[in-house]
Amino acid sequence: MRELDYEKLIVNIQDWIRNYLKSTNANKIVVGLSGGIDSAVTATLCSNAIGKDNIIGLGLPCGSISQDLEDSKLIANHLGINFDIFDLTPIYERFLDVTSSIQRKDKLATANLKPRLRMMTLYFIGQSKGNSLIAGTSNRAELVIGYFTKYGDGAADFEPIASLYKQEVRKIAEFLNMPEIIITKAPSAGLWPGQTDEGEIGLTYDVIDEIIYRIDYNLNFKGINEDTIQKVRNMMSAAEHKLQMPPFFDVKESSIE
C-alpha cells in the first residue's frame, strides 16, 4: 500500500472541506452517524474544518442494532457536536405495510429501503436548517465495488474520504484519536441483524484495498489468488452504473435532426 504523511493529509482534507463549503456559500454540514469508523472520521474532519458548532450530527436508527446508536452517541459526545436522533423504524415498517402487495424476490430491496429513508431525512434536515451540505461517508473500496445503496448512502453533496482506502481511514482515525471501540469495530451497513460488510462481500477490506490499489497504480498481482482478483474486478464492473449520472437519449445524436 502507498505511504502517506497522515498529519499533512488530514490538514489537506480539512482545507478542502472548508474551501468547498465556501465555494457553495454553505456554512453547515449534516453528517449521518452510523456508529462506524467511516462516519466517525468524516464527522471529525468536518468538525475540525468548520467548527463543531456548525456540524449537525444525526442518528437515524431504522430497525437498527442498539449498540450502533450508542456508538453514534459516543462519537458525537467525543466531538462535542450537535446530535439529534430520529427513529425511522415506524416509517420503515409503515412503508412495508403499505407496499405489502408487492412480491419481494430480493431481500436487498427491503434492506436498501433503510439507507434511502436515511438519505431523505438527511436532505430534509439539511434543507430545513438552510445553507447546509450533506457529507458522504464512503471510502474508496466501498465506492469502486459498489458497496453502497444507490440514492441511499451513496447520495451526498461531497465526499471527504472517497479517495482513501479502508486501511487509510483506520490510520486517520488513529491520528485523530478516535475511541478505540470505533477503530476496532467490525464494519457493518446494519442492513439486517448480524450483517457485516466483509461477511456479505466475502472478502476482507484489506484484500479489497490491496487489489484496488494495484489496479489504481497498474501494479502486478503477485501473491494474490486469481479468482479473488476476478471477483473484485467483477464487482467493479457491475458497480459502474452507480458512479455515473443516469444516461439520457440525446436528440442531437439521433438521425431525426
C-alpha positions in Angstrom: 0.0 0.0 0.0 1.0 3.6 -0.5 2.9 5.6 2.1 1.2 8.8 3.2 2.0 11.7 5.5 -1.2 11.4 7.5 -0.8 14.6 9.5 -0.4 16.6 6.3 -3.2 14.5 4.6 -5.6 15.4 7.5 -4.8 19.1 7.1 -5.3 19.0 3.3 -8.7 17.2 3.6 -9.9 19.7 6.2 -8.7 22.6 4.0 -10.5 21.1 1.0 -13.8 20.7 3.0 -13.5 24.3 4.2 -12.8 25.7 0.7 -15.6 23.6 -0.9 -18.2 24.9 1.6 -17.1 28.4 0.9 -17.5 27.9 -2.8 -21.1 26.8 -2.3 -21.9 29.6 0.2 -22.9 26.9 2.7 -21.8 27.2 6.3 -23.1 24.0 7.9 -22.6 20.2 7.3 -25.0 17.4 8.0 -23.5 14.1 8.8 -25.3 10.8 9.5 -23.5 8.9 12.2 -23.9 5.2 11.9 -21.6 4.3 14.7 -18.9 3.1 12.3 -15.4 4.4 11.6 -16.2 6.0 8.2 -18.9 8.3 9.5 -16.8 9.0 12.6 -13.8 10.1 10.6 -15.9 12.1 8.3 -17.6 13.9 11.2 -14.3 14.6 12.8 -12.7 16.0 9.7 -15.7 18.2 9.0 -15.8 19.4 12.7 -12.1 20.3 12.5 -12.6 22.1 9.2 -15.5 24.4 10.1 -16.0 24.1 13.8 -18.1 21.8 15.9 -21.0 24.2 16.3 -21.5 24.1 12.5 -21.9 20.3 12.4 -25.4 18.7 12.5 -24.9 15.1 13.6 -27.9 12.7 13.0 -28.6 9.3 14.5 -31.1 7.6 12.2 -31.9 4.1 13.6 -34.2 2.0 11.4 -34.7 -1.4 13.0 -31.0 -1.0 13.9 -28.8 -2.7 16.5 -28.9 -0.6 19.7 -25.1 -0.7 20.0 -24.8 1.3 16.7 -26.8 4.1 18.2 -24.8 4.1 21.4 -21.6 4.3 19.3 -23.0 7.2 17.4 -23.7 9.0 20.7 -20.1 8.2 21.8 -18.7 9.8 18.6 -21.0 12.9 18.9 -20.0 13.4 22.6 -16.3 12.8 21.8 -16.5 15.6 19.2 -18.9 17.9 21.1 -21.1 18.3 18.1 -24.9 18.8 17.9 -26.6 15.4 17.7 -30.3 14.6 17.1 -31.9 11.2 16.9 -34.8 10.3 14.7 -36.1 6.8 14.8 -37.2 5.8 11.3 -38.4 2.4 12.3 -42.1 3.3 12.3 -41.8 4.9 8.8 -39.9 1.8 7.5 -42.5 -0.6 8.9 -45.4 1.5 7.6 -43.8 1.7 4.2 -43.5 -2.1 4.1 -47.1 -2.4 5.2 -48.4 -0.1 2.5 -46.5 -1.9 -0.2 -47.2 -5.4 1.2 -49.0 -6.5 -2.0 -45.6 -6.3 -3.9 -43.9 -9.7 -4.1 -40.3 -9.2 -2.8 -38.0 -11.6 -4.6 -34.8 -9.8 -3.4 -34.3 -9.1 0.3 -31.9 -6.3 -0.7 -34.9 -4.3 -2.0 -36.2 -4.2 1.6 -32.7 -3.7 3.1 -31.9 -0.9 0.8 -35.0 1.0 1.9 -33.3 1.8 5.2 -30.4 3.9 3.7 -32.9 5.5 1.3 -35.1 6.6 4.1 -31.9 8.0 5.9 -31.0 9.9 2.7 -34.4 11.5 2.6 -34.1 12.5 6.3 -30.5 13.9 5.9 -31.6 16.1 3.0 -34.8 17.2 4.7 -32.9 18.3 7.8 -30.2 19.9 5.7 -32.7 21.9 3.6 -34.7 22.8 6.7 -31.7 24.2 8.5 -30.6 26.1 5.4 -27.1 26.7 4.0 -26.2 23.1 4.7 -24.4 20.4 2.7 -24.7 16.6 3.3 -21.3 14.9 3.9 -20.9 11.5 2.3 -19.1 8.9 4.3 -18.0 6.3 1.7 -14.3 5.1 1.3 -12.7 4.2 -2.0 -13.2 0.4 -1.5 -16.9 0.8 -1.0 -17.3 3.2 -3.9 -15.4 1.2 -6.6 -17.0 -2.2 -5.8 -20.4 -0.6 -5.4 -20.9 -1.5 -1.7 -23.4 1.3 -1.1 -27.1 1.9 -1.9 -27.8 3.9 -5.0 -29.7 7.0 -3.9 -29.2 5.9 -0.3 -25.9 6.2 1.5 -24.3 6.9 -1.9 -26.2 10.2 -2.1 -24.3 13.2 -0.8 -23.1 16.7 -1.7 -19.4 16.0 -1.2 -17.2 13.0 -0.2 -14.3 13.8 2.1 -12.8 10.3 2.3 -13.8 8.7 -1.0 -10.2 8.6 -2.3 -9.0 6.8 0.8 -8.7 3.0 1.1 -10.3 1.5 4.2 -6.9 0.9 5.8 -6.1 4.6 5.4 -9.4 5.6 7.0 -8.4 3.4 10.0 -5.0 5.1 10.1 -6.6 8.6 10.0 -8.9 7.5 12.9 -5.8 6.7 15.0 -4.2 10.0 14.2 -7.5 11.8 15.1 -7.6 9.9 18.5 -10.9 8.3 17.8 -12.3 6.0 20.5 -10.7 2.5 20.3 -14.1 0.8 20.1 -14.8 2.7 16.9 -11.5 1.9 15.3 -11.7 -1.9 16.0 -15.5 -2.3 15.4 -16.4 -4.7 12.6 -17.7 -2.7 9.6 -21.4 -3.2 9.0 -24.1 -1.4 6.9 -26.7 -2.6 9.5 -28.9 -3.9 6.8 -30.1 -6.9 9.0 -29.1 -8.4 12.4 -25.6 -9.9 12.4 -24.8 -8.4 9.0 -21.1 -7.3 8.4 -19.6 -5.8 5.3 -16.8 -8.4 5.0 -19.2 -11.3 5.6 -21.6 -10.1 2.9 -18.9 -9.3 0.4 -17.0 -12.4 1.1 -13.6 -10.7 1.3 -11.8 -8.6 3.9 -11.3 -4.9 3.3 -7.5 -5.5 3.5 -7.7 -7.8 0.5 -10.1 -5.5 -1.4 -7.9 -2.5 -0.7 -4.8 -4.3 -1.9 -6.4 -5.3 -5.2 -7.9 -1.9 -5.9 -4.6 -0.3 -5.0 -2.7 -2.4 -7.5 -5.3 -1.7 -10.2 -5.2 2.0 -9.5 -1.4 2.1 -9.8 -1.0 -0.5 -12.5 0.9 -2.9 -10.4 1.2 -6.7 -10.7 -0.9 -9.0 -8.7 1.8 -11.3 -7.5 0.8 -13.3 -4.4 -3.0 -12.7 -4.8 -5.4 -15.5 -5.9 -6.6 -15.0 -9.4 -10.2 -15.9 -8.5 -10.2 -13.2 -5.8 -8.8 -10.6 -8.3 -11.5 -11.5 -10.8 -14.2 -11.3 -8.1 -13.2 -7.7 -7.3 -13.0 -6.8 -11.0 -16.5 -8.2 -11.5 -17.8 -6.1 -8.6 -16.1 -3.0 -10.0 -17.7 -3.6 -13.4 -21.1 -4.2 -12.0 -20.9 -1.0 -10.0 -20.0 1.3 -12.8 -23.6 2.5 -13.2 -23.7 3.6 -9.6 -20.9 6.0 -10.2 -22.4 7.7 -13.2 -25.2 10.1 -13.9 -28.2 8.4 -15.5 -27.8 8.1 -19.3 -30.3 10.1 -21.4 -31.4 10.0 -25.0 -29.7 12.8 -27.0 -31.7 14.2 -29.9 -28.5 15.7 -31.4 -27.0 12.3 -31.8 -30.1 10.8 -33.3 -31.0 10.6 -37.0 -34.1 12.8 -36.8 -32.3 16.1 -36.7 
